[in-house]
Amino acid sequence: MEYSEIIRHIIHYSLHLIFPFAIAYFFFRKNWKPAGIIMVSTLLIDLDHFLADPVLDPGRCSIGFHPLHTFWALIVYFLMLIIPSWKWRAIAVGCILHLGTDALDCILGGT
C-alpha cells in the first residue's frame, strides 16, 4: 500500500469515527456524547452496499451509486435538519457528514 493510500484511509476513517464527536461537542454541547455516538452510527447507511454486485469494489465511488449515497438521499438528510429534535438532527448531520466524507474519499482516490 502506498503512502498516499495510507493517508487517504487515515483521513477517511478519522472523518467517519472521530470528527463526529468534535462536531457534536460544538453543536450538541448538552448531549455531545450521545450525539457523537448517533453520528458515528450513521455508518449504517453503508448497508446499502450489500445491494451492489460486487458488494465491495475499491474502484467504485459510492456517491451516486448506492441508494443511501445519492443526491435524493442528501436532500432527505437536509430536510431532517428541520425536525425539532437533537437526535434527528444528529442523525441528519451524521448522514451529511458521511456523504461528504465518502465524496472526499472519491476525490482523493481518483474515482
Buried (B, 14 or more C-beta within 10 A) or exposed (E): EEEEEEEBBEBBEEBBBEBBBEBBEEBBEEBBEBBBBBBBEBBEBBEBBEEBEEEEEEEBBBBEBBEBBBEEBBEEBEEBEEEEEBEBBBBBBBBBBBBBBBBBBBEBBEE
